[in-house]
Amino acid sequence: MPTWKPKVQRTYSDPDLPELQPLPVRPASSYEPRPKPKEHPQFSHDAVEGMAKKLGLDIEEHPDFRWIIRDCLLALRDENFVVRVRGDDVEYVYRYTDEARSEHPIVEAHRQLAASLLSVRDTLKMKRLDPHYRVKHLVYLAIMGEKDARGVTNEKLIEEVMELLDVNPLDEPYLVSRIKVSIEDAYFRMKEVGAQNITIDNCIDIESLIVNIELDRVGFMKKISPSGLLYCVENQTQLADVISTGSHDVFCCSAATEVHATGKRQDMPLVFFEQVVCAECEVKAADVRCMDDMENFCYECFKATHSRGKRQRHCVSLPYRTFCAQFPECEASYICFETNEVLSTKAVARMRQSPARQNFTLFGLRKAAYSRKLFANNLDRLMNILQNHVERQYPLSPWFVFYDRAMAPYWYNFQTREKLPADPNDLVNPPASQAEGGEEGESPPPEGDEQYLSKAPGAGNLRETHAARFASQGAVFDVPPPVHVKFAIAQR
């Protein structure tokens, strides 16, 4: 006789049994009907071809616009219309009355949509031929959706932008930092104005970037010039006034007009820059301007001419316009001796908000010195500030810091394309370059760039680096002295 066993009900509170998942999450079993796959409406090949001709599209030429054809056919199907092809013409038949018509407002709306998209596509195709637009597009893709400024730039993006802007990291490594900082500034601007107000055309000011790159080239050439002056590469005797964004050579106004009058150079913009010559020696670039004499002097000539007499009390200013260290778009009006910076009125107003900086000493750049005592005590310091902060530094190191997806820093060399992990506690000092060649335990003496980058006592000269030799091809630094020809008188 079989024994009866009580039925044990499975509960969720039994610790020996696993808990059952809720029904919406539980996998489908054999006892539960599986959801049927959704059937998508299919259309005949003739209907698709006829509708494509009606909309002015070619399936083989415009494969990205097939969705317009399908959307039009689905819209007609929802309105109970069937597409019928008769020869080269297409007609639309109402399903219930078999009434045929040759025009339909749905088809006309999709035809206008297709024409508009084709026009936009052709416009974008023409825009992509412009390297400046491609730079904007790359920057737009880099800054949009990024939540951390460290992940905006990477070596691949910088190399693509440099290739489009005609910058070679092997010959001009000092321009890499300008491009990297400009892209990061575009990200901070996007955070300030809002991502909804950023488009491809306004994500970065590419014209300003090109002008700053050319001015950096000019500044680097002035730095390696013995006199601090640049002369035209054409006539080699007149001071240069402009630099070409195409050839990167400096010209005077007359030579620039002649060279860029015909051919492809007509479309190359010219960037103007100013040069001030010392009125005393007429050989070196001027460093200060005497407001009483209304003349410009270099440092040595000013010290020699204003060391005695009434000139000791002459007021001094800078001979050229200077821009703020905190707001580069604003012209500097003051110089701070505590922070060793040149500041604009906007930066000074922000600095005054801090209680610790309210008593800082500020001098107007229009009149940097008012008396002999003030001038004698501060001239050397003033020149030091101008050299360290007003004159831009041009690093020649090819190593730059980037961050991977895990926000781990690493060093990348744009010349050798070498990647090395970086110490998070030391992101200032790049890794030492390994000397190639030589016997084991003995390294060959560094040459050119390696001597300059070593920063050791008695390091190499900036003019002996590869970047300096390459930049010297775009300008003339020394003008030959005039030649005096003596004609002998014929003796009778």
LINLINFEN-V757125 format. One record per helix or strand. SS is the DSSP state (hx for helix, st for strand). FROM is the first residue (numbers start at 1). TO is the last residue. Records with the same first field share a line. If there is no record, write none. Layout:
SS = FROM-TO / FROM-TO
This chain:
hx = 45-55 / 63-78 / 105-127 / 131-143 / 149-151 / 155-164 / 173-193 / 195-197 / 206-224 / 253-259 / 263-267 / 299-305 / 309-313 / 345-352 / 355-357 / 365-367 / 372-390 / 449-454 / 462-464 / 466-474
st = 81-86 / 89-94 / 100-101 / 231-231 / 239-239 / 242-244 / 250-251 / 270-272 / 277-277 / 285-285 / 288-290 / 295-297 / 316-317 / 323-323 / 331-331 / 334-336 / 341-343 / 362-364 / 369-369 / 399-403 / 409-413 / 419-421 / 423-423 / 426-426 / 476-476
